[in-house]
Amino acid sequence: MPKTTANTDRQSAAQLSSGSGSKRVGPNRDRRVQVVKMLIEDNFHLRLALRDMARAVNLSPWRLAHVFKAEVGISPQRYLTVVRLQKARHYLETGFLTVREIAVSVGIPNASHFTRSFKAAYGSSPVQHRSANFRVTAARDNGKGFQTLPGLTNS
């Protein structure tokens, strides 16, 4: 993928909650867009088509795409990809699943496509990212319940 896509993906996380719309909730927020964002965040592991997202908020797919992009700055499908890759990054940093298992668990069953998308978004492959950022936290019982030991990481 071109570097402009990688830069867009990196910036997308910061832009996910900005913009404008018509049925407003709070400052400059369209309720339908917020519903679609929650739908995506709660069901990122499923196959979500634009048609299904639009049906959930009673809009045509074209209108949803237009309203969503106007408010969020990226398309609903790009937002879905960003959410999936953020979840995958978290799983790589904190879990013991294989890269293939993580790809499937976040809704990208093609491991090759997952690796290309991840590298475009974060600048390193999933394996390289895990090697550099894997964190293990241990718990210790001090009589008051378990506590996380500070500073314990696997580098």
N, CA and C of each residue as an Amber inpcrd file, in Angstrom:
protein
   465
   0.8340000  -1.1750000   0.0000000   0.0000000   0.0000000   0.0000000
   0.8790000   1.2390000   0.0000000   0.4330000   2.3200000  -0.5850000
   1.2280000   3.5400000  -0.6150000   1.3480000   4.1540000   0.7670000
   2.3860000   4.9740000   0.9450000   2.6290000   5.5950000   2.2430000
   1.4960000   6.5170000   2.6590000   0.7830000   7.0810000   1.6860000
  -0.3290000   7.9640000   2.0480000  -1.3950000   7.1900000   2.8070000
  -1.6120000   5.9290000   2.4690000  -2.5730000   5.1010000   3.1990000
  -2.0730000   4.8510000   4.6090000  -0.7840000   4.5620000   4.7630000
  -0.2140000   4.3280000   6.0860000  -0.3560000   5.5830000   6.9420000
  -0.0570000   6.7390000   6.3680000  -0.2070000   7.9830000   7.1180000
  -1.6590000   8.2280000   7.4800000  -2.5640000   7.9260000   6.5730000
  -3.9900000   8.0910000   6.8420000  -4.4150000   7.1870000   7.9850000
  -3.9780000   5.9120000   7.9840000  -4.3300000   4.9840000   9.0520000
  -3.7720000   5.4550000  10.3870000  -2.5450000   5.9700000  10.3880000
  -1.9440000   6.4490000  11.6400000  -2.6870000   7.6550000  12.1780000
  -3.1520000   8.5150000  11.2850000  -3.8710000   9.7110000  11.7090000
  -5.3280000   9.4210000  12.0230000  -5.8550000   8.3240000  11.4910000
  -7.2760000   8.0220000  11.6400000  -7.6880000   7.8630000  13.0900000
  -6.8470000   7.2480000  13.8980000  -7.2000000   7.0360000  15.2940000
  -7.4510000   8.3650000  15.9970000  -6.7010000   9.3940000  15.6490000
  -6.8860000  10.7020000  16.2640000  -8.1180000  11.4150000  15.7290000
  -8.5460000  11.0710000  14.5170000  -9.6630000  11.7630000  13.8850000
 -11.0010000  11.0640000  14.1100000 -11.0290000   9.9420000  14.7850000
 -12.2280000   9.1200000  14.8300000 -13.4220000   9.7970000  15.4830000
 -13.2070000  10.8240000  16.2880000 -14.3540000  11.4200000  16.9650000
 -14.5890000  12.8860000  16.6190000 -14.1400000  13.3290000  15.4550000
 -14.3530000  14.7300000  15.0850000 -15.3940000  14.8550000  13.9930000
 -15.8820000  16.0560000  13.7170000 -16.6950000  16.2720000  12.5280000
 -18.0570000  16.8660000  12.7480000 -18.9640000  16.6190000  11.7460000
 -20.3060000  17.2040000  11.7520000 -21.3290000  16.1990000  11.2570000
 -22.6350000  16.4880000  11.3920000 -23.7030000  15.6010000  10.9610000
 -25.0420000  16.2750000  11.1050000 -26.1400000  15.5210000  10.9690000
 -27.4400000  16.1690000  11.0290000 -28.1960000  15.8700000  12.3210000
 -28.3940000  14.6190000  12.7080000 -29.0580000  14.3130000  13.9790000
 -28.0040000  14.3470000  15.0710000 -27.8750000  15.4570000  15.7270000
 -26.7570000  15.7250000  16.6170000 -26.9950000  15.1960000  18.0240000
 -25.9290000  14.6880000  18.6030000 -25.9000000  14.2960000  20.0020000
 -24.6410000  14.9210000  20.5640000 -24.7730000  15.7840000  21.5380000
 -23.5980000  16.4590000  22.0560000 -23.0650000  17.4420000  21.0300000
 -21.8370000  17.8610000  21.2140000 -21.2580000  18.8490000  20.3060000
 -20.9180000  18.2540000  18.9410000 -21.6720000  18.6740000  17.9230000
 -21.3840000  18.3100000  16.5310000 -21.3460000  16.8140000  16.2580000
 -22.2210000  16.0110000  16.8370000 -22.1990000  14.5750000  16.6130000
 -23.5470000  14.0920000  16.1010000 -23.5090000  13.3410000  15.0190000
 -24.7080000  12.7510000  14.4400000 -24.9690000  11.4170000  15.1400000
 -26.1470000  11.2590000  15.6960000 -26.5000000  10.0500000  16.4450000
 -26.3450000   8.8030000  15.5860000 -26.7180000   8.8820000  14.3080000
 -26.6250000   7.7120000  13.4280000 -25.1770000   7.2870000  13.2370000
 -24.2820000   8.2450000  13.1300000 -22.8630000   7.9270000  12.9900000
 -22.3500000   7.2920000  14.2830000 -22.7760000   7.8080000  15.4160000
 -22.3600000   7.2340000  16.6930000 -22.8490000   5.7930000  16.8270000
 -24.0680000   5.5190000  16.3700000 -24.6070000   4.1590000  16.4060000
 -23.7740000   3.2300000  15.5280000 -23.4130000   3.6940000  14.3460000
 -22.6000000   2.8740000  13.4400000 -21.2150000   2.6470000  14.0380000
 -20.6310000   3.6630000  14.6470000 -19.3310000   3.4920000  15.2850000
 -19.4060000   2.4430000  16.4000000 -20.4690000   2.4870000  17.2070000
 -20.6320000   1.4850000  18.2630000 -20.8480000   0.0970000  17.6670000
 -21.6330000   0.0240000  16.5990000 -21.8570000  -1.2460000  15.9070000
 -20.5300000  -1.8390000  15.4370000 -19.6870000  -1.0200000  14.8430000
 -18.3850000  -1.4710000  14.3620000 -17.4990000  -1.8970000  15.5300000
 -17.4210000  -1.0890000  16.5650000 -16.5520000  -1.3920000  17.7020000
 -16.9860000  -2.6520000  18.4470000 -18.2860000  -2.9090000  18.4900000
 -18.7880000  -4.1030000  19.1750000 -18.7590000  -5.3560000  18.3140000
 -18.7110000  -5.1950000  16.9880000 -18.7930000  -6.3420000  16.0780000
 -17.6700000  -6.3680000  15.0570000 -16.5090000  -5.8090000  15.3980000
 -15.3930000  -5.7250000  14.4540000 -14.9530000  -7.0910000  13.9510000
 -15.1790000  -8.1320000  14.7310000 -14.7440000  -9.4770000  14.3630000
 -15.6710000 -10.1400000  13.3330000 -16.8330000  -9.5320000  13.0780000
 -17.7920000 -10.0820000  12.1170000 -17.6080000  -9.4480000  10.7460000
 -18.1810000 -10.0800000   9.7410000 -18.1930000  -9.4940000   8.3970000
 -19.2930000  -8.4300000   8.3860000 -18.8890000  -7.1750000   8.2920000
 -19.8390000  -6.0600000   8.2990000 -19.8220000  -5.3750000   6.9380000
 -20.9310000  -5.4390000   6.2430000 -21.0520000  -4.7630000   4.9560000
 -21.6620000  -3.3830000   5.1820000 -21.3270000  -2.4500000   4.3160000
 -21.8810000  -1.1060000   4.3970000 -23.4050000  -1.1610000   4.3710000
 -23.9600000  -2.0520000   3.5730000 -25.4060000  -2.2140000   3.4630000
 -26.0230000  -2.5530000   4.8250000 -25.3640000  -3.4400000   5.5880000
 -25.8740000  -3.8280000   6.9050000 -25.7760000  -2.6860000   7.9100000
 -24.6710000  -1.9480000   7.8530000 -24.5180000  -0.7880000   8.7460000
 -25.5890000   0.2520000   8.4480000 -25.8240000   0.5040000   7.1590000
 -26.8200000   1.4990000   6.7470000 -28.2200000   1.0760000   7.1800000
 -28.5090000  -0.1950000   7.0470000 -29.8250000  -0.7020000   7.4450000
 -30.0520000  -0.4960000   8.9450000 -28.9910000  -0.6080000   9.7530000
 -29.1150000  -0.4490000  11.2030000 -29.5370000   0.9580000  11.6040000
 -29.2420000   1.9580000  10.7530000 -29.5990000   3.3460000  11.0720000
 -30.5780000   3.9300000  10.0660000 -31.1920000   3.0630000   9.2760000
 -32.2440000   3.4560000   8.3290000 -31.7700000   4.5130000   7.3180000
 -30.5870000   4.2830000   6.7480000 -30.0550000   5.1380000   5.6910000
 -29.6770000   4.2700000   4.4970000 -29.5610000   4.8870000   3.3390000
 -29.0220000   4.1540000   2.1970000 -27.5130000   4.0140000   2.4120000
 -26.8920000   2.9960000   1.8350000 -25.4460000   2.8420000   1.9840000
 -24.6810000   4.0910000   1.5340000 -25.1080000   4.6850000   0.4080000
 -24.4190000   5.8740000  -0.0870000 -24.5360000   7.0160000   0.9180000
 -25.7280000   7.2300000   1.4560000 -25.9380000   8.3390000   2.3950000
 -25.1430000   8.1140000   3.6830000 -25.1300000   6.8800000   4.1810000
 -24.3400000   6.5900000   5.3770000 -22.8630000   6.8840000   5.1220000
 -22.3470000   6.4230000   3.9860000 -20.9360000   6.6640000   3.6640000
 -20.6400000   8.1590000   3.6400000 -21.5440000   8.9350000   3.0540000
 -21.3620000  10.3890000   2.9560000 -21.3870000  11.0460000   4.3420000
 -22.3910000  10.7410000   5.1410000 -22.5440000  11.3450000   6.4640000
 -21.3910000  10.9180000   7.3800000 -21.0440000   9.6360000   7.3390000
 -19.9790000   9.1080000   8.1910000 -18.6470000   9.7870000   7.8700000
 -18.3230000   9.8700000   6.5870000 -17.0510000  10.4890000   6.2070000
 -17.0160000  11.9710000   6.5420000 -18.1510000  12.6550000   6.4030000
 -18.2160000  14.0710000   6.7410000 -17.9520000  14.2920000   8.2290000
 -18.4200000  13.3790000   9.0720000 -18.2520000  13.5470000  10.5100000
 -16.9400000  12.9880000  11.0280000 -16.5710000  11.8030000  10.5820000
 -15.4110000  11.1110000  11.1420000 -14.1300000  11.3950000  10.3600000
 -14.2580000  11.6560000   9.0730000 -13.0870000  11.9480000   8.2630000
 -12.5900000  10.7710000   7.4490000 -13.1390000   9.5900000   7.7060000
 -12.8050000   8.3850000   6.9400000 -14.0890000   7.6120000   6.6800000
 -14.0500000   6.6880000   5.7310000 -15.2410000   5.9010000   5.4020000
 -15.5370000   4.8870000   6.5050000 -16.7630000   4.3770000   6.5500000
 -17.0880000   3.3440000   7.5440000 -16.2000000   2.1010000   7.4040000
 -15.8900000   1.7000000   6.1700000 -15.0480000   0.5200000   5.9780000
 -13.6240000   0.7810000   6.4560000 -13.1020000   1.9850000   6.2390000
 -11.7640000   2.3320000   6.7320000 -11.7690000   2.3660000   8.2510000
 -12.8410000   2.8970000   8.8340000 -12.9710000   2.9110000  10.2940000
 -12.9590000   1.4850000  10.8360000 -13.6760000   0.5860000  10.1790000
 -13.6900000  -0.8210000  10.5750000 -12.2780000  -1.3980000  10.5350000
 -11.5360000  -1.0990000   9.4940000 -10.1700000  -1.5990000   9.3770000
  -9.2870000  -1.0340000  10.4890000  -9.4280000   0.2550000  10.7730000
  -8.6390000   0.8770000  11.8370000  -8.9430000   0.2220000  13.1780000
 -10.2210000  -0.0060000  13.4780000 -10.6030000  -0.6550000  14.7380000
 -10.0150000  -2.0620000  14.8050000 -10.1190000  -2.8090000  13.7140000
  -9.5670000  -4.1700000  13.6800000  -8.0590000  -4.1600000  13.9340000
  -7.3560000  -3.2420000  13.2970000  -5.9020000  -3.1950000  13.4640000
  -5.5080000  -2.7250000  14.8630000  -6.2850000  -1.8360000  15.4610000
  -6.0090000  -1.4270000  16.8440000  -6.1840000  -2.6080000  17.7940000
  -7.2390000  -3.3890000  17.6030000  -7.4660000  -4.5740000  18.4400000
  -6.3460000  -5.5790000  18.2320000  -5.9420000  -5.7770000  16.9840000
  -4.8640000  -6.7190000  16.6850000  -3.5720000  -6.2730000  17.3700000
  -3.2790000  -4.9770000  17.3130000  -2.0750000  -4.4600000  17.9700000
  -2.1180000  -4.7550000  19.4650000  -3.2700000  -4.5370000  20.0780000
  -3.4170000  -4.8370000  21.5110000  -3.1760000  -6.3220000  21.7830000
  -3.7680000  -7.1920000  20.9720000  -3.5820000  -8.6430000  21.1500000
  -2.1200000  -9.0380000  20.9700000  -1.4330000  -8.4260000  20.0140000
  -0.0150000  -8.7350000  19.7910000   0.8300000  -8.3200000  20.9940000
   0.4810000  -7.2160000  21.6000000   1.2660000  -6.6810000  22.7130000
   0.9820000  -7.3810000  24.0320000  -0.1850000  -7.9990000  24.1670000
  -0.5600000  -8.5290000  25.4760000  -0.9400000 -10.0100000  25.4890000
  -1.0710000 -10.6450000  24.3360000  -1.5620000 -12.0160000  24.3180000
  -0.5730000 -13.0020000  23.7480000  -0.9930000 -14.2510000  23.7350000
  -0.1320000 -15.3350000  23.2840000  -0.6620000 -16.0300000  22.0320000
  -1.6530000 -15.4600000  21.3780000  -2.1680000 -16.0450000  20.1500000
  -1.1600000 -15.8650000  19.0170000  -1.2090000 -16.7680000  18.0370000
  -0.3620000 -16.6110000  16.8600000  -0.8960000 -15.4630000  16.0130000
  -0.0770000 -14.9890000  15.0880000  -0.4920000 -13.9060000  14.2060000
  -1.7220000 -14.3340000  13.4060000  -1.7430000 -15.5550000  12.9270000
  -2.8930000 -16.0560000  12.1690000  -4.1600000 -16.0790000  13.0340000
  -4.0410000 -16.5230000  14.2810000  -5.1970000 -16.5570000  15.1820000
  -5.6990000 -15.1480000  15.4850000  -4.7820000 -14.2150000  15.6480000
  -5.1730000 -12.8180000  15.8940000  -5.8940000 -12.2590000  14.6740000
  -5.3590000 -12.5210000  13.4900000  -5.9840000 -12.0290000  12.2550000
  -7.4210000 -12.5130000  12.1590000  -7.6430000 -13.7910000  12.4020000
  -8.9930000 -14.3490000  12.3300000  -9.8780000 -13.7540000  13.4270000
  -9.3220000 -13.5700000  14.6240000 -10.1300000 -13.0690000  15.7420000
 -10.5750000 -11.6260000  15.5560000  -9.8520000 -10.8490000  14.7420000
 -10.2510000  -9.4580000  14.5080000 -11.0390000  -9.2990000  13.2070000
 -11.3340000 -10.4100000  12.5320000 -12.1900000 -10.3480000  11.3520000
 -11.4590000 -10.2420000  10.0270000 -10.1600000 -10.5530000  10.0080000
  -9.3970000 -10.5450000   8.7560000  -8.8460000 -11.9590000   8.5620000
  -9.6130000 -12.8420000   7.9260000  -9.2070000 -14.2500000   7.8530000
  -8.0090000 -14.5260000   6.9530000  -7.6600000 -13.6250000   6.0590000
  -6.5130000 -13.8140000   5.1770000  -5.2700000 -13.2510000   5.8710000
  -4.3750000 -14.1310000   6.3300000  -3.2020000 -13.7150000   7.0970000
  -2.2750000 -12.8120000   6.2860000  -2.1660000 -13.0520000   5.0030000
  -1.3160000 -12.2200000   4.1520000  -1.8760000 -10.8010000   4.0590000
  -3.1700000 -10.6910000   3.8650000  -3.8180000  -9.3690000   3.8190000
  -3.6680000  -8.6610000   5.1660000  -3.8290000  -9.4090000   6.2480000
  -3.6770000  -8.8430000   7.5850000  -2.2720000  -8.2790000   7.7770000
  -1.2630000  -9.0490000   7.3900000   0.1230000  -8.6110000   7.5570000
   0.4080000  -7.3510000   6.7470000  -0.0630000  -7.3120000   5.5060000
   0.1420000  -6.1130000   4.6650000  -0.5580000  -4.8990000   5.2720000
  -1.7900000  -5.0760000   5.7180000  -2.5390000  -3.9620000   6.3060000
  -1.8810000  -3.4700000   7.5910000  -1.4400000  -4.3990000   8.4240000
  -0.8070000  -4.0430000   9.6900000   0.4810000  -3.2740000   9.4370000
   1.2860000  -3.7490000   8.4970000   2.5460000  -3.0840000   8.1850000
   2.3090000  -1.6900000   7.6110000   1.2890000  -1.5440000   6.7810000
   0.9600000  -0.2310000   6.2300000   0.5240000   0.7360000   7.3270000
  -0.2030000   0.2350000   8.3190000  -0.7200000   1.0950000   9.3820000
   0.3270000   1.4390000  10.4300000   1.1860000   0.4760000  10.7860000
   2.0900000   0.6760000  11.9150000   3.5700000   0.6880000  11.5450000
   3.8980000   0.4340000  10.2830000   5.2860000   0.5230000   9.8510000
   6.1390000  -0.6830000  10.1380000   5.5620000  -1.7180000  10.7130000
   6.3050000  -2.9570000  10.9650000   5.3330000  -4.1240000  10.8410000
   5.8800000  -5.2920000  10.5940000   5.0220000  -6.4720000  10.4780000
   4.4970000  -6.8450000  11.8680000   3.4440000  -7.6540000  11.9470000
   2.9360000  -8.0710000  13.2590000   3.9990000  -8.7660000  14.1110000
   4.8200000  -9.6050000  13.4910000   5.8660000 -10.3150000  14.2360000
   6.8930000  -9.3200000  14.7850000   7.3130000  -8.3690000  13.9700000
   8.2620000  -7.3520000  14.4260000   7.6500000  -6.5060000  15.5390000
   6.3760000  -6.1570000  15.3900000   5.7000000  -5.3530000  16.4060000
   5.6420000  -6.1030000  17.7270000   5.3000000  -7.3790000  17.6770000
   5.2370000  -8.1780000  18.9040000   6.6130000  -8.2560000  19.5520000
   7.6540000  -8.4760000  18.7650000   9.0150000  -8.5760000  19.3190000
   9.4150000  -7.2970000  20.0420000   9.0270000  -6.1750000  19.5020000
   9.4180000  -4.8900000  20.0770000   8.5090000  -4.4150000  21.2080000
   7.2590000  -4.8800000  21.2450000   6.2780000  -4.2900000  22.1740000
   5.5580000  -5.2750000  23.0800000   5.9380000  -6.5220000  23.1040000
   5.2320000  -7.5110000  23.9170000   5.4060000  -7.1830000  25.3940000
   4.2840000  -7.1430000  26.1380000   4.3060000  -6.8170000  27.5640000
   3.6850000  -7.9560000  28.3600000   4.3790000  -8.3600000  29.3900000
   3.8360000  -9.3500000  30.3090000   3.7600000  -8.6790000  31.6660000
   2.6130000  -8.7400000  32.2790000   2.4900000  -8.2020000  33.6270000
   2.1690000  -9.3520000  34.5640000   2.8400000  -9.3660000  35.6660000
   2.6330000 -10.4190000  36.6560000   1.7960000  -9.8590000  37.7960000
   1.1700000 -10.7440000  38.5060000   0.3600000 -10.3430000  39.6490000
   0.9940000 -10.8960000  40.9120000   0.8610000 -10.1690000  42.0070000
   1.4330000 -10.5760000  43.2830000   0.3440000 -10.4380000  44.3340000
   0.2210000 -11.4370000  45.1780000  -0.7660000 -11.3950000  46.2520000
  -0.1040000 -10.7870000  47.4770000  -0.6090000  -9.6480000  47.9260000
  -0.0560000  -8.9860000  49.1070000  -1.0040000  -9.0870000  50.2980000
  -1.9210000 -10.0280000  50.2450000  -2.8880000 -10.1790000  51.3160000
  -4.1480000  -9.3670000  51.0940000  -4.0830000  -8.3580000  50.2450000
  -5.2420000  -7.5160000  49.9400000  -5.7740000  -7.8100000  48.5470000
  -5.3060000  -8.8490000  47.9330000  -5.6860000  -9.1470000  46.5540000
  -4.4600000  -9.0210000  45.6700000  -4.6200000  -9.3140000  44.4310000
  -3.4930000  -9.2910000  43.5090000  -3.2230000  -7.8810000  43.0100000
  -1.9260000  -7.5710000  42.8560000  -1.4960000  -6.2950000  42.3140000
  -0.5660000  -6.5580000  41.1390000  -0.5770000  -5.6560000  40.1940000
   0.3480000  -5.7530000  39.0620000   1.7060000  -5.2300000  39.4880000
   2.7570000  -5.9700000  39.1520000   4.1090000  -5.5190000  39.4630000
   4.5250000  -4.4450000  38.4760000   4.9690000  -3.2910000  38.9300000
   5.3250000  -2.2000000  38.0120000   6.6050000  -2.5190000  37.2400000
   6.6340000  -2.0590000  36.0020000   7.8490000  -2.1220000  35.1990000
   8.2100000  -3.4880000  34.6510000   7.3490000  -4.4750000  34.7960000
   7.6680000  -5.8000000  34.3000000   7.2640000  -5.9150000  32.8390000
   8.2320000  -5.9780000  31.9310000   7.9800000  -6.1160000  30.5150000
   8.9410000  -7.1220000  29.9240000   8.5960000  -7.6280000  28.7830000
   9.4680000  -8.5510000  28.0650000   9.9820000  -7.8290000  26.8320000
  11.2400000  -7.4560000  26.8280000  11.7920000  -6.7020000  25.6990000
  12.7440000  -7.5320000  24.9070000
